[in-house]
Amino acid sequence: MEYRITCINKAVTEDSVAVTELGGIDAQGERWTMSVEEAAEAIAAGEKFFLEDGALQAIDPHSKQLLKLPTCP
């Protein structure tokens, strides 16, 4: 399966900001969300995750590329 990431949820602490969940809309028009840990396991199992500008090889919870996405509804 392929996942297009269009939104995130994040945790903000005094010291850092980190992505905790990824989300988007699947081919059937349904919203999906999953934790960063679940996404990392899915990538290891061969699933594909995409942003508008290309595929992700790994999920970095501190990635500026992910942190600029809007919050998931």
PQR file with spaces between the fields and no chain letter, atoms N, CA, C, O and H, PARSE charges and radii, in Angstrom:
ATOM       1  N    MET     1       0.839   -1.178    0.000 -0.4000 1.5000
ATOM       2  CA   MET     1       0.000    0.000    0.000 -0.0000 2.0000
ATOM       3  C    MET     1       0.887    1.245    0.000  0.5500 1.7000
ATOM       4  O    MET     1       2.018    1.210    0.485 -0.5500 1.4000
ATOM       5  N    GLU     2       0.369    2.340   -0.545 -0.4000 1.5000
ATOM       6  CA   GLU     2       1.078    3.606   -0.567 -0.0000 2.0000
ATOM       7  C    GLU     2       0.295    4.635    0.236  0.5500 1.7000
ATOM       8  O    GLU     2      -0.934    4.686    0.177 -0.5500 1.4000
ATOM       9  H    GLU     2      -0.549    2.369   -0.939  0.4000 1.0000
ATOM      10  N    TYR     3       1.016    5.444    0.977 -0.4000 1.5000
ATOM      11  CA   TYR     3       0.412    6.471    1.817 -0.0000 2.0000
ATOM      12  C    TYR     3       0.944    7.834    1.418  0.5500 1.7000
ATOM      13  O    TYR     3       2.157    8.030    1.334 -0.5500 1.4000
ATOM      14  H    TYR     3       2.015    5.403    1.025  0.4000 1.0000
ATOM      15  N    ARG     4       0.052    8.771    1.172 -0.4000 1.5000
ATOM      16  CA   ARG     4       0.453   10.147    0.920 -0.0000 2.0000
ATOM      17  C    ARG     4       0.224   10.932    2.205  0.5500 1.7000
ATOM      18  O    ARG     4      -0.900   11.019    2.699 -0.5500 1.4000
ATOM      19  H    ARG     4      -0.933    8.612    1.240  0.4000 1.0000
ATOM      20  N    ILE     5       1.286   11.496    2.735 -0.4000 1.5000
ATOM      21  CA   ILE     5       1.212   12.234    3.988 -0.0000 2.0000
ATOM      22  C    ILE     5       0.830   13.683    3.686  0.5500 1.7000
ATOM      23  O    ILE     5       1.531   14.383    2.955 -0.5500 1.4000
ATOM      24  H    ILE     5       2.199   11.426    2.334  0.4000 1.0000
ATOM      25  N    THR     6      -0.293   14.121    4.261 -0.4000 1.5000
ATOM      26  CA   THR     6      -0.748   15.489    4.030 -0.0000 2.0000
ATOM      27  C    THR     6      -0.899   16.282    5.323  0.5500 1.7000
ATOM      28  O    THR     6      -1.118   17.493    5.284 -0.5500 1.4000
ATOM      29  H    THR     6      -0.862   13.553    4.855  0.4000 1.0000
ATOM      30  N    CYS     7      -0.783   15.600    6.482 -0.4000 1.5000
ATOM      31  CA   CYS     7      -0.919   16.297    7.751 -0.0000 2.0000
ATOM      32  C    CYS     7      -0.179   15.529    8.846  0.5500 1.7000
ATOM      33  O    CYS     7       0.185   14.367    8.671 -0.5500 1.4000
ATOM      34  H    CYS     7      -0.606   14.617    6.513  0.4000 1.0000
ATOM      35  N    ILE     8       0.033   16.198    9.970 -0.4000 1.5000
ATOM      36  CA   ILE     8       0.725   15.580   11.103 -0.0000 2.0000
ATOM      37  C    ILE     8       0.075   16.007   12.412  0.5500 1.7000
ATOM      38  O    ILE     8      -0.688   16.972   12.455 -0.5500 1.4000
ATOM      39  H    ILE     8      -0.263   17.142   10.113  0.4000 1.0000
ATOM      40  N    ASN     9       0.383   15.290   13.461 -0.4000 1.5000
ATOM      41  CA   ASN     9       0.148   15.731   14.829 -0.0000 2.0000
ATOM      42  C    ASN     9       1.513   15.749   15.476  0.5500 1.7000
ATOM      43  O    ASN     9       2.373   14.927   15.156 -0.5500 1.4000
ATOM      44  H    ASN     9       1.004   14.506   13.426  0.4000 1.0000
ATOM      45  N    LYS    10       1.714   16.689   16.390 -0.4000 1.5000
ATOM      46  CA   LYS    10       3.044   16.833   16.976 -0.0000 2.0000
ATOM      47  C    LYS    10       2.953   17.079   18.474  0.5500 1.7000
ATOM      48  O    LYS    10       1.927   17.501   19.007 -0.5500 1.4000
ATOM      49  H    LYS    10       1.016   17.357   16.649  0.4000 1.0000
ATOM      50  N    ALA    11       4.061   16.799   19.122 -0.4000 1.5000
ATOM      51  CA   ALA    11       4.215   17.074   20.547 -0.0000 2.0000
ATOM      52  C    ALA    11       5.192   18.229   20.678  0.5500 1.7000
ATOM      53  O    ALA    11       6.257   18.241   20.060 -0.5500 1.4000
ATOM      54  H    ALA    11       4.895   16.456   18.689  0.4000 1.0000
ATOM      55  N    VAL    12       4.811   19.191   21.488 -0.4000 1.5000
ATOM      56  CA   VAL    12       5.661   20.353   21.711 -0.0000 2.0000
ATOM      57  C    VAL    12       6.064   20.368   23.181  0.5500 1.7000
ATOM      58  O    VAL    12       5.212   20.356   24.070 -0.5500 1.4000
ATOM      59  H    VAL    12       3.946   19.181   21.990  0.4000 1.0000
ATOM      60  N    THR    13       7.351   20.396   23.420 -0.4000 1.5000
ATOM      61  CA   THR    13       7.871   20.519   24.781 -0.0000 2.0000
ATOM      62  C    THR    13       8.726   21.776   24.850  0.5500 1.7000
ATOM      63  O    THR    13       8.928   22.458   23.845 -0.5500 1.4000
ATOM      64  H    THR    13       8.042   20.406   22.698  0.4000 1.0000
ATOM      65  N    GLU    14       9.219   22.070   26.027 -0.4000 1.5000
ATOM      66  CA   GLU    14      10.084   23.229   26.186 -0.0000 2.0000
ATOM      67  C    GLU    14      11.326   23.138   25.312  0.5500 1.7000
ATOM      68  O    GLU    14      11.830   24.150   24.825 -0.5500 1.4000
ATOM      69  H    GLU    14       9.055   21.516   26.843  0.4000 1.0000
ATOM      70  N    ASP    15      11.819   21.907   25.117 -0.4000 1.5000
ATOM      71  CA   ASP    15      13.078   21.695   24.408 -0.0000 2.0000
ATOM      72  C    ASP    15      12.947   21.337   22.937  0.5500 1.7000
ATOM      73  O    ASP    15      13.897   21.522   22.176 -0.5500 1.4000
ATOM      74  H    ASP    15      11.409   21.086   25.514  0.4000 1.0000
ATOM      75  N    SER    16      11.785   20.825   22.515 -0.4000 1.5000
ATOM      76  CA   SER    16      11.701   20.357   21.136 -0.0000 2.0000
ATOM      77  C    SER    16      10.268   20.269   20.627  0.5500 1.7000
ATOM      78  O    SER    16       9.300   20.376   21.380 -0.5500 1.4000
ATOM      79  H    SER    16      11.014   20.674   23.133  0.4000 1.0000
ATOM      80  N    VAL    17      10.178   20.073   19.330 -0.4000 1.5000
ATOM      81  CA   VAL    17       8.919   19.801   18.643 -0.0000 2.0000
ATOM      82  C    VAL    17       9.157   18.534   17.845  0.5500 1.7000
ATOM      83  O    VAL    17      10.144   18.435   17.117 -0.5500 1.4000
ATOM      84  H    VAL    17      10.964   19.987   18.718  0.4000 1.0000
ATOM      85  N    ALA    18       8.259   17.560   17.976 -0.4000 1.5000
ATOM      86  CA   ALA    18       8.438   16.295   17.258 -0.0000 2.0000
ATOM      87  C    ALA    18       7.101   15.793   16.731  0.5500 1.7000
ATOM      88  O    ALA    18       6.068   15.928   17.387 -0.5500 1.4000
ATOM      89  H    ALA    18       7.457   17.641   18.568  0.4000 1.0000
ATOM      90  N    VAL    19       7.136   15.220   15.548 -0.4000 1.5000
ATOM      91  CA   VAL    19       5.962   14.598   14.946 -0.0000 2.0000
ATOM      92  C    VAL    19       5.632   13.329   15.732  0.5500 1.7000
ATOM      93  O    VAL    19       6.516   12.518   16.009 -0.5500 1.4000
ATOM      94  H    VAL    19       7.975   15.111   15.014  0.4000 1.0000
ATOM      95  N    THR    20       4.358   13.161   16.090 -0.4000 1.5000
ATOM      96  CA   THR    20       3.924   11.955   16.794 -0.0000 2.0000
ATOM      97  C    THR    20       3.049   11.073   15.913  0.5500 1.7000
ATOM      98  O    THR    20       3.035    9.852   16.070 -0.5500 1.4000
ATOM      99  H    THR    20       3.640   13.820   15.865  0.4000 1.0000
ATOM     100  N    GLU    21       2.311   11.698   14.976 -0.4000 1.5000
ATOM     101  CA   GLU    21       1.437   10.952   14.073 -0.0000 2.0000
ATOM     102  C    GLU    21       1.494   11.548   12.672  0.5500 1.7000
ATOM     103  O    GLU    21       1.707   12.748   12.493 -0.5500 1.4000
ATOM     104  H    GLU    21       2.323   12.690   14.848  0.4000 1.0000
ATOM     105  N    LEU    22       1.299   10.684   11.690 -0.4000 1.5000
ATOM     106  CA   LEU    22       1.200   11.082   10.290 -0.0000 2.0000
ATOM     107  C    LEU    22      -0.224   10.828    9.835  0.5500 1.7000
ATOM     108  O    LEU    22      -0.902    9.956   10.378 -0.5500 1.4000
ATOM     109  H    LEU    22       1.126    9.710   11.835  0.4000 1.0000
ATOM     110  N    GLY    23      -0.685   11.576    8.850 -0.4000 1.5000
ATOM     111  CA   GLY    23      -2.036   11.352    8.354 -0.0000 2.0000
ATOM     112  C    GLY    23      -2.189   11.778    6.915  0.5500 1.7000
ATOM     113  O    GLY    23      -1.303   12.402    6.329 -0.5500 1.4000
ATOM     114  H    GLY    23      -0.135   12.285    8.409  0.4000 1.0000
ATOM     115  N    GLY    24      -3.329   11.428    6.358 -0.4000 1.5000
ATOM     116  CA   GLY    24      -3.643   11.779    4.981 -0.0000 2.0000
ATOM     117  C    GLY    24      -4.986   11.209    4.586  0.5500 1.7000
ATOM     118  O    GLY    24      -5.798   10.851    5.438 -0.5500 1.4000
ATOM     119  H    GLY    24      -4.049   10.922    6.833  0.4000 1.0000
ATOM     120  N    ILE    25      -5.213   11.128    3.285 -0.4000 1.5000
ATOM     121  CA   ILE    25      -6.447   10.564    2.735 -0.0000 2.0000
ATOM     122  C    ILE    25      -6.057    9.462    1.772  0.5500 1.7000
ATOM     123  O    ILE    25      -5.218    9.667    0.895 -0.5500 1.4000
ATOM     124  H    ILE    25      -4.553   11.420    2.593  0.4000 1.0000
ATOM     125  N    ASP    26      -6.670    8.281    1.931 -0.4000 1.5000
ATOM     126  CA   ASP    26      -6.305    7.144    1.082 -0.0000 2.0000
ATOM     127  C    ASP    26      -7.040    7.179   -0.253  0.5500 1.7000
ATOM     128  O    ASP    26      -7.813    8.102   -0.513 -0.5500 1.4000
ATOM     129  H    ASP    26      -7.352    8.115    2.644  0.4000 1.0000
ATOM     130  N    ALA    27      -6.806    6.190   -1.087 -0.4000 1.5000
ATOM     131  CA   ALA    27      -7.379    6.136   -2.430 -0.0000 2.0000
ATOM     132  C    ALA    27      -8.911    6.072   -2.420  0.5500 1.7000
ATOM     133  O    ALA    27      -9.553    6.442   -3.404 -0.5500 1.4000
ATOM     134  H    ALA    27      -6.178    5.441   -0.875  0.4000 1.0000
ATOM     135  N    GLN    28      -9.492    5.607   -1.318 -0.4000 1.5000
ATOM     136  CA   GLN    28     -10.949    5.533   -1.205 -0.0000 2.0000
ATOM     137  C    GLN    28     -11.551    6.810   -0.611  0.5500 1.7000
ATOM     138  O    GLN    28     -12.761    6.892   -0.399 -0.5500 1.4000
ATOM     139  H    GLN    28      -8.971    5.306   -0.519  0.4000 1.0000
ATOM     140  N    GLY    29     -10.703    7.797   -0.345 -0.4000 1.5000
ATOM     141  CA   GLY    29     -11.180    9.060    0.208 -0.0000 2.0000
ATOM     142  C    GLY    29     -11.332    9.057    1.722  0.5500 1.7000
ATOM     143  O    GLY    29     -11.896    9.991    2.292 -0.5500 1.4000
ATOM     144  H    GLY    29      -9.720    7.730   -0.516  0.4000 1.0000
ATOM     145  N    GLU    30     -10.836    8.020    2.372 -0.4000 1.5000
ATOM     146  CA   GLU    30     -10.922    7.906    3.830 -0.0000 2.0000
ATOM     147  C    GLU    30      -9.685    8.506    4.476  0.5500 1.7000
ATOM     148  O    GLU    30      -8.572    8.343    3.978 -0.5500 1.4000
ATOM     149  H    GLU    30     -10.377    7.261    1.909  0.4000 1.0000
ATOM     150  N    ARG    31      -9.889    9.208    5.599 -0.4000 1.5000
ATOM     151  CA   ARG    31      -8.755    9.741    6.363 -0.0000 2.0000
ATOM     152  C    ARG    31      -8.053    8.609    7.103  0.5500 1.7000
ATOM     153  O    ARG    31      -8.690    7.667    7.574 -0.5500 1.4000
ATOM     154  H    ARG    31     -10.794    9.340    6.004  0.4000 1.0000
ATOM     155  N    TRP    32      -6.740    8.716    7.197 -0.4000 1.5000
ATOM     156  CA   TRP    32      -5.966    7.749    7.968 -0.0000 2.0000
ATOM     157  C    TRP    32      -4.967    8.501    8.835  0.5500 1.7000
ATOM     158  O    TRP    32      -4.517    9.589    8.477 -0.5500 1.4000
ATOM     159  H    TRP    32      -6.222    9.481    6.814  0.4000 1.0000
ATOM     160  N    THR    33      -4.627    7.921    9.963 -0.4000 1.5000
ATOM     161  CA   THR    33      -3.534    8.413   10.804 -0.0000 2.0000
ATOM     162  C    THR    33      -2.822    7.198   11.375  0.5500 1.7000
ATOM     163  O    THR    33      -3.421    6.142   11.576 -0.5500 1.4000
ATOM     164  H    THR    33      -4.992    7.037   10.254  0.4000 1.0000
ATOM     165  N    MET    34      -1.544    7.368   11.629 -0.4000 1.5000
ATOM     166  CA   MET    34      -0.782    6.325   12.308 -0.0000 2.0000
ATOM     167  C    MET    34       0.383    6.970   13.035  0.5500 1.7000
ATOM     168  O    MET    34       0.856    8.041   12.655 -0.5500 1.4000
ATOM     169  H    MET    34      -1.057    8.226   11.466  0.4000 1.0000
ATOM     170  N    SER    35       0.835    6.311   14.073 -0.4000 1.5000
ATOM     171  CA   SER    35       1.951    6.839   14.840 -0.0000 2.0000
ATOM     172  C    SER    35       3.233    6.772   14.011  0.5500 1.7000
ATOM     173  O    SER    35       3.321    6.027   13.035 -0.5500 1.4000
ATOM     174  H    SER    35       0.452    5.440   14.382  0.4000 1.0000
ATOM     175  N    VAL    36       4.212    7.556   14.416 -0.4000 1.5000
ATOM     176  CA   VAL    36       5.516    7.535   13.757 -0.0000 2.0000
ATOM     177  C    VAL    36       6.115    6.131   13.852  0.5500 1.7000
ATOM     178  O    VAL    36       6.736    5.655   12.901 -0.5500 1.4000
ATOM     179  H    VAL    36       4.140    8.161   15.209  0.4000 1.0000
ATOM     180  N    GLU    37       5.931    5.475   14.984 -0.4000 1.5000
ATOM     181  CA   GLU    37       6.457    4.117   15.163 -0.0000 2.0000
ATOM     182  C    GLU    37       5.791    3.137   14.197  0.5500 1.7000
ATOM     183  O    GLU    37       6.462    2.296   13.597 -0.5500 1.4000
ATOM     184  H    GLU    37       5.426    5.861   15.756  0.4000 1.0000
ATOM     185  N    GLU    38       4.455    3.250   14.048 -0.4000 1.5000
ATOM     186  CA   GLU    38       3.740    2.378   13.104 -0.0000 2.0000
ATOM     187  C    GLU    38       4.211    2.625   11.674  0.5500 1.7000
ATOM     188  O    GLU    38       4.365    1.682   10.898 -0.5500 1.4000
ATOM     189  H    GLU    38       3.910    3.932   14.535  0.4000 1.0000
ATOM     190  N    ALA    39       4.441    3.893   11.324 -0.4000 1.5000
ATOM     191  CA   ALA    39       4.916    4.224    9.973 -0.0000 2.0000
ATOM     192  C    ALA    39       6.306    3.659    9.734  0.5500 1.7000
ATOM     193  O    ALA    39       6.583    3.141    8.652 -0.5500 1.4000
ATOM     194  H    ALA    39       4.317    4.659   11.954  0.4000 1.0000
ATOM     195  N    ALA    40       7.182    3.749   10.726 -0.4000 1.5000
ATOM     196  CA   ALA    40       8.539    3.194   10.576 -0.0000 2.0000
ATOM     197  C    ALA    40       8.474    1.685   10.358  0.5500 1.7000
ATOM     198  O    ALA    40       9.214    1.150    9.533 -0.5500 1.4000
ATOM     199  H    ALA    40       6.957    4.169   11.605  0.4000 1.0000
ATOM     200  N    GLU    41       7.604    0.999   11.083 -0.4000 1.5000
ATOM     201  CA   GLU    41       7.431   -0.449   10.899 -0.0000 2.0000
ATOM     202  C    GLU    41       6.876   -0.753    9.514  0.5500 1.7000
ATOM     203  O    GLU    41       7.295   -1.717    8.872 -0.5500 1.4000
ATOM     204  H    GLU    41       7.003    1.434   11.753  0.4000 1.0000
ATOM     205  N    ALA    42       5.929    0.069    9.050 -0.4000 1.5000
ATOM     206  CA   ALA    42       5.338   -0.141    7.726 -0.0000 2.0000
ATOM     207  C    ALA    42       6.387    0.052    6.627  0.5500 1.7000
ATOM     208  O    ALA    42       6.412   -0.709    5.660 -0.5500 1.4000
ATOM     209  H    ALA    42       5.588    0.852    9.571  0.4000 1.0000
ATOM     210  N    ILE    43       7.252    1.060    6.768 -0.4000 1.5000
ATOM     211  CA   ILE    43       8.334    1.264    5.787 -0.0000 2.0000
ATOM     212  C    ILE    43       9.258    0.054    5.780  0.5500 1.7000
ATOM     213  O    ILE    43       9.660   -0.416    4.716 -0.5500 1.4000
ATOM     214  H    ILE    43       7.232    1.678    7.554  0.4000 1.0000
ATOM     215  N    ALA    44       9.596   -0.448    6.957 -0.4000 1.5000
ATOM     216  CA   ALA    44      10.466   -1.628    7.047 -0.0000 2.0000
ATOM     217  C    ALA    44       9.815   -2.843    6.388  0.5500 1.7000
ATOM     218  O    ALA    44      10.512   -3.725    5.887 -0.5500 1.4000
ATOM     219  H    ALA    44       9.269   -0.066    7.822  0.4000 1.0000
ATOM     220  N    ALA    45       8.484   -2.891    6.387 -0.4000 1.5000
ATOM     221  CA   ALA    45       7.756   -4.000    5.777 -0.0000 2.0000
ATOM     222  C    ALA    45       7.491   -3.786    4.288  0.5500 1.7000
ATOM     223  O    ALA    45       6.855   -4.618    3.642 -0.5500 1.4000
ATOM     224  H    ALA    45       7.918   -2.174    6.794  0.4000 1.0000
ATOM     225  N    GLY    46       7.986   -2.653    3.739 -0.4000 1.5000
ATOM     226  CA   GLY    46       7.848   -2.427    2.306 -0.0000 2.0000
ATOM     227  C    GLY    46       6.766   -1.450    1.888  0.5500 1.7000
ATOM     228  O    GLY    46       6.595   -1.204    0.695 -0.5500 1.4000
ATOM     229  H    GLY    46       8.502   -1.976    4.264  0.4000 1.0000
ATOM     230  N    GLU    47       6.028   -0.885    2.839 -0.4000 1.5000
ATOM     231  CA   GLU    47       5.012    0.117    2.498 -0.0000 2.0000
ATOM     232  C    GLU    47       5.716    1.395    2.052  0.5500 1.7000
ATOM     233  O    GLU    47       6.870    1.630    2.413 -0.5500 1.4000
ATOM     234  H    GLU    47       6.167   -1.085    3.809  0.4000 1.0000
ATOM     235  N    LYS    48       5.028    2.217    1.271 -0.4000 1.5000
ATOM     236  CA   LYS    48       5.609    3.444    0.740 -0.0000 2.0000
ATOM     237  C    LYS    48       4.858    4.656    1.292  0.5500 1.7000
ATOM     238  O    LYS    48       3.628    4.671    1.345 -0.5500 1.4000
ATOM     239  H    LYS    48       4.091    2.027    0.978  0.4000 1.0000
ATOM     240  N    PHE    49       5.624    5.673    1.700 -0.4000 1.5000
ATOM     241  CA   PHE    49       5.078    6.927    2.199 -0.0000 2.0000
ATOM     242  C    PHE    49       5.613    8.063    1.343  0.5500 1.7000
ATOM     243  O    PHE    49       6.805    8.125    1.042 -0.5500 1.4000
ATOM     244  H    PHE    49       6.623    5.661    1.657  0.4000 1.0000
ATOM     245  N    PHE    50       4.708    8.967    0.953 -0.4000 1.5000
ATOM     246  CA   PHE    50       5.069   10.058    0.062 -0.0000 2.0000
ATOM     247  C    PHE    50       4.657   11.404    0.624  0.5500 1.7000
ATOM     248  O    PHE    50       3.637   11.531    1.301 -0.5500 1.4000
ATOM     249  H    PHE    50       3.740    8.917    1.198  0.4000 1.0000
ATOM     250  N    LEU    51       5.466   12.399    0.332 -0.4000 1.5000
ATOM     251  CA   LEU    51       5.101   13.794    0.482 -0.0000 2.0000
ATOM     252  C    LEU    51       4.940   14.333   -0.929  0.5500 1.7000
ATOM     253  O    LEU    51       5.247   13.631   -1.892 -0.5500 1.4000
ATOM     254  H    LEU    51       6.295   12.296   -0.218  0.4000 1.0000
ATOM     255  N    GLU    52       4.470   15.555   -1.070 -0.4000 1.5000
ATOM     256  CA   GLU    52       4.302   16.118   -2.406 -0.0000 2.0000
ATOM     257  C    GLU    52       5.579   16.091   -3.229  0.5500 1.7000
ATOM     258  O    GLU    52       5.530   15.952   -4.451 -0.5500 1.4000
ATOM     259  H    GLU    52       4.221   16.125   -0.288  0.4000 1.0000
ATOM     260  N    ASP    53       6.728   16.223   -2.562 -0.4000 1.5000
ATOM     261  CA   ASP    53       7.986   16.300   -3.302 -0.0000 2.0000
ATOM     262  C    ASP    53       8.766   14.983   -3.340  0.5500 1.7000
ATOM     263  O    ASP    53       9.954   14.996   -3.660 -0.5500 1.4000
ATOM     264  H    ASP    53       6.768   16.335   -1.569  0.4000 1.0000
ATOM     265  N    GLY    54       8.142   13.859   -3.026 -0.4000 1.5000
ATOM     266  CA   GLY    54       8.831   12.592   -3.192 -0.0000 2.0000
ATOM     267  C    GLY    54       8.595   11.594   -2.076  0.5500 1.7000
ATOM     268  O    GLY    54       7.909   11.878   -1.095 -0.5500 1.4000
ATOM     269  H    GLY    54       7.176   13.848   -2.766  0.4000 1.0000
ATOM     270  N    ALA    55       9.180   10.419   -2.247 -0.4000 1.5000
ATOM     271  CA   ALA    55       9.024    9.325   -1.304 -0.0000 2.0000
ATOM     272  C    ALA    55       9.947    9.498   -0.102  0.5500 1.7000
ATOM     273  O    ALA    55      11.025   10.083   -0.204 -0.5500 1.4000
ATOM     274  H    ALA    55       9.738   10.188   -3.044  0.4000 1.0000
ATOM     275  N    LEU    56       9.504    8.982    1.026 -0.4000 1.5000
ATOM     276  CA   LEU    56      10.327    8.980    2.240 -0.0000 2.0000
ATOM     277  C    LEU    56      10.956    7.610    2.407  0.5500 1.7000
ATOM     278  O    LEU    56      10.296    6.587    2.221 -0.5500 1.4000
ATOM     279  H    LEU    56       8.628    8.507    1.109  0.4000 1.0000
ATOM     280  N    GLN    57      12.214    7.591    2.752 -0.4000 1.5000
ATOM     281  CA   GLN    57      12.914    6.336    3.011 -0.0000 2.0000
ATOM     282  C    GLN    57      12.868    5.980    4.496  0.5500 1.7000
ATOM     283  O    GLN    57      13.011    4.817    4.875 -0.5500 1.4000
ATOM     284  H    GLN    57      12.751    8.421    2.902  0.4000 1.0000
ATOM     285  N    ALA    58      12.667    6.992    5.321 -0.4000 1.5000
ATOM     286  CA   ALA    58      12.602    6.814    6.774 -0.0000 2.0000
ATOM     287  C    ALA    58      11.758    7.949    7.344  0.5500 1.7000
ATOM     288  O    ALA    58      11.556    8.972    6.692 -0.5500 1.4000
ATOM     289  H    ALA    58      12.550    7.937    5.014  0.4000 1.0000
ATOM     290  N    ILE    59      11.276    7.760    8.551 -0.4000 1.5000
ATOM     291  CA   ILE    59      10.480    8.777    9.227 -0.0000 2.0000
ATOM     292  C    ILE    59      11.329    9.401   10.327  0.5500 1.7000
ATOM     293  O    ILE    59      11.728    8.724   11.275 -0.5500 1.4000
ATOM     294  H    ILE    59      11.441    6.928    9.082  0.4000 1.0000
ATOM     295  N    ASP    60      11.600   10.688   10.195 -0.4000 1.5000
ATOM     296  CA   ASP    60      12.339   11.432   11.218 -0.0000 2.0000
ATOM     297  C    ASP    60      11.349   12.358   11.922  0.5500 1.7000
ATOM     298  O    ASP    60      10.863   13.308   11.308 -0.5500 1.4000
ATOM     299  H    ASP    60      11.276   11.238    9.426  0.4000 1.0000
ATOM     300  N    PRO    61      11.036   12.102   13.207 -0.5600 1.5000
ATOM     301  CA   PRO    61      10.048   12.919   13.909  0.2800 2.0000
ATOM     302  C    PRO    61      10.434   14.390   14.055  0.5500 1.7000
ATOM     303  O    PRO    61       9.588   15.216   14.397 -0.5500 1.4000
ATOM     304  N    HIS    62      11.691   14.726   13.802 -0.4000 1.5000
ATOM     305  CA   HIS    62      12.145   16.115   13.909 -0.0000 2.0000
ATOM     306  C    HIS    62      12.359   16.756   12.538  0.5500 1.7000
ATOM     307  O    HIS    62      12.906   17.855   12.435 -0.5500 1.4000
ATOM     308  H    HIS    62      12.378   14.055   13.523  0.4000 1.0000
ATOM     309  N    SER    63      11.925   16.063   11.493 -0.4000 1.5000
ATOM     310  CA   SER    63      12.098   16.537   10.120 -0.0000 2.0000
ATOM     311  C    SER    63      11.354   17.845    9.881  0.5500 1.7000
ATOM     312  O    SER    63      10.149   17.934   10.115 -0.5500 1.4000
ATOM     313  H    SER    63      11.481   15.171   11.576  0.4000 1.0000
ATOM     314  N    LYS    64      12.082   18.860    9.413 -0.4000 1.5000
ATOM     315  CA   LYS    64      11.450   20.132    9.080 -0.0000 2.0000
ATOM     316  C    LYS    64      10.449   19.955    7.948  0.5500 1.7000
ATOM     317  O    LYS    64       9.445   20.663    7.873 -0.5500 1.4000
ATOM     318  H    LYS    64      13.061   18.787    9.223  0.4000 1.0000
ATOM     319  N    GLN    65      10.735   19.004    7.074 -0.4000 1.5000
ATOM     320  CA   GLN    65       9.850   18.711    5.949 -0.0000 2.0000
ATOM     321  C    GLN    65       8.473   18.249    6.461  0.5500 1.7000
ATOM     322  O    GLN    65       7.443   18.658    5.925 -0.5500 1.4000
ATOM     323  H    GLN    65      11.550   18.429    7.135  0.4000 1.0000
ATOM     324  N    LEU    66       8.460   17.404    7.489 -0.4000 1.5000
ATOM     325  CA   LEU    66       7.196   16.950    8.065 -0.0000 2.0000
ATOM     326  C    LEU    66       6.578   18.008    8.968  0.5500 1.7000
ATOM     327  O    LEU    66       5.362   18.201    8.950 -0.5500 1.4000
ATOM     328  H    LEU    66       9.297   17.072    7.924  0.4000 1.0000
ATOM     329  N    LEU    67       7.395   18.695    9.756 -0.4000 1.5000
ATOM     330  CA   LEU    67       6.873   19.677   10.718 -0.0000 2.0000
ATOM     331  C    LEU    67       6.177   20.856   10.059  0.5500 1.7000
ATOM     332  O    LEU    67       5.394   21.544   10.714 -0.5500 1.4000
ATOM     333  H    LEU    67       8.383   18.539    9.770  0.4000 1.0000
ATOM     334  N    LYS    68       6.440   21.108    8.785 -0.4000 1.5000
ATOM     335  CA   LYS    68       5.774   22.229    8.112 -0.0000 2.0000
ATOM     336  C    LYS    68       4.359   21.873    7.637  0.5500 1.7000
ATOM     337  O    LYS    68       3.615   22.751    7.202 -0.5500 1.4000
ATOM     338  H    LYS    68       7.076   20.549    8.253  0.4000 1.0000
ATOM     339  N    LEU    69       3.985   20.589    7.718 -0.4000 1.5000
ATOM     340  CA   LEU    69       2.644   20.176    7.298 -0.0000 2.0000
ATOM     341  C    LEU    69       1.592   20.642    8.311  0.5500 1.7000
ATOM     342  O    LEU    69       1.909   20.843    9.483 -0.5500 1.4000
ATOM     343  H    LEU    69       4.590   19.875    8.072  0.4000 1.0000
ATOM     344  N    PRO    70       0.345   20.812    7.864 -0.5600 1.5000
ATOM     345  CA   PRO    70      -0.719   21.235    8.780  0.2800 2.0000
ATOM     346  C    PRO    70      -1.077   20.113    9.770  0.5500 1.7000
ATOM     347  O    PRO    70      -0.741   18.947    9.566 -0.5500 1.4000
ATOM     348  N    THR    71      -1.758   20.503   10.828 -0.4000 1.5000
ATOM     349  CA   THR    71      -2.240   19.545   11.834 -0.0000 2.0000
ATOM     350  C    THR    71      -3.404   18.748   11.262  0.5500 1.7000
ATOM     351  O    THR    71      -4.265   19.297   10.574 -0.5500 1.4000
ATOM     352  H    THR    71      -2.031   21.451   10.994  0.4000 1.0000
ATOM     353  N    CYS    72      -3.425   17.459   11.548 -0.4000 1.5000
ATOM     354  CA   CYS    72      -4.517   16.594   11.080 -0.0000 2.0000
ATOM     355  C    CYS    72      -5.818   16.963   11.802  0.5500 1.7000
ATOM     356  O    CYS    72      -5.807   17.292   12.988 -0.5500 1.4000
ATOM     357  H    CYS    72      -2.726   17.013   12.107  0.4000 1.0000
ATOM     358  N    PRO    73      -6.927   16.904   11.079 -0.5600 1.5000
ATOM     359  CA   PRO    73      -8.222   17.186   11.709  0.2800 2.0000
ATOM     360  C    PRO    73      -8.636   16.078   12.660  0.5500 1.7000
ATOM     361  O    PRO    73      -9.700   16.156   13.274 -0.5500 1.4000
